Amino acid sequence: MFLMGVCYGQAKPANKDTKAKVEAVKFGDMIDITVLPHNGYKWNTDYPSTLKFSVCNEYECIFVIEKIKIKKD
């Protein structure tokens, strides 16, 4: 079920009016999610952002909600 969600996230058709692009790529057990703002838009550090996802093993699935914290360069 988890992998299907990632596939659906990548299958979204590109829209030239989209203000940001989201991509998800799997590397082994790790999922890399990239947000790329378009046309002068940038990440709003003042608005609390969250990521909601599910992970499963052979016995159960759980939902996780994590706050997104941006690391400064």
VMD Tcl script that draws the C-alpha trace (Angstrom):
set ca {
  {0.00 0.00 0.00}
  {2.80 2.44 0.85}
  {4.51 2.02 -2.51}
  {1.26 2.62 -4.36}
  {0.95 6.03 -2.64}
  {4.40 7.03 -3.84}
  {3.55 5.96 -7.39}
  {0.38 8.04 -7.38}
  {2.36 11.03 -6.09}
  {4.76 10.77 -9.04}
  {2.03 10.18 -11.63}
  {0.46 13.64 -11.24}
  {0.48 15.38 -14.63}
  {2.50 18.59 -14.92}
  {0.45 21.78 -15.02}
  {2.08 24.96 -16.31}
  {0.07 26.99 -13.73}
  {1.34 24.89 -10.80}
  {3.05 26.98 -8.11}
  {5.22 24.10 -6.89}
  {6.29 20.60 -7.94}
  {6.50 17.61 -5.59}
  {8.52 14.50 -6.47}
  {9.11 11.30 -4.50}
  {11.98 8.90 -5.24}
  {12.75 5.62 -3.45}
  {16.37 4.70 -2.55}
  {16.38 1.31 -0.80}
  {14.32 1.83 2.38}
  {14.46 5.64 2.13}
  {11.90 7.85 0.37}
  {13.22 11.24 -0.77}
  {10.46 13.88 -1.16}
  {11.41 17.07 -3.01}
  {9.36 20.29 -3.14}
  {10.37 22.73 -5.89}
  {8.55 26.10 -5.90}
  {8.01 27.69 -9.36}
  {7.78 31.20 -10.81}
  {9.21 33.27 -7.94}
  {7.43 31.33 -5.17}
  {9.46 30.15 -2.16}
  {8.96 27.96 0.90}
  {7.01 29.80 3.62}
  {9.09 29.29 6.78}
  {6.48 31.12 8.92}
  {3.67 28.63 8.22}
  {3.88 25.33 10.14}
  {4.08 22.56 7.55}
  {3.35 18.89 8.18}
  {3.81 15.64 6.32}
  {1.25 12.84 6.76}
  {2.10 9.32 5.58}
  {1.69 5.67 6.46}
  {4.21 2.89 6.98}
  {3.42 -0.80 7.14}
  {5.05 -4.07 8.15}
  {3.63 -7.54 7.66}
  {1.32 -7.14 10.70}
  {0.07 -3.54 10.74}
  {0.03 -0.12 9.13}
  {0.34 3.12 11.08}
  {-0.15 6.76 10.13}
  {2.55 9.27 11.00}
  {2.26 13.06 11.07}
  {5.57 14.93 11.28}
  {6.29 18.64 11.35}
  {8.64 19.69 8.58}
  {11.70 21.46 9.95}
  {13.95 23.15 7.41}
  {17.67 22.83 8.17}
  {19.58 26.03 7.51}
  {22.68 25.93 5.29}
}
mol new
graphics top color blue
foreach p $ca { graphics top sphere $p radius 0.5 }
foreach p [lrange $ca 0 end-1] q [lrange $ca 1 end] { graphics top cylinder $p $q radius 0.2 }
display resetview
